Amino acid sequence: MDTELFDILESKIEGLVHDLTDLKLENTRLREENQGLIQEREVFKARIDSILKKLEGI
């Protein structure tokens, strides 16, 4: 077999492994960002609920 074909295949596999690693890092970052947004939403929800309860008392 031609070694050039193996070199091309190896290069493509290395590129895919690199892309996969990048995607895993991005996925981790996005999960952390999502968790922060969920926590922020809960804080806003609690504040809105508190305001609504105050308005009910008027």
Secondary structure as GFF3:
##gff-version 3
##sequence-region A 1 58
A	DSSP	alpha_helix	3	56	.	.	.	ID=ss1
###
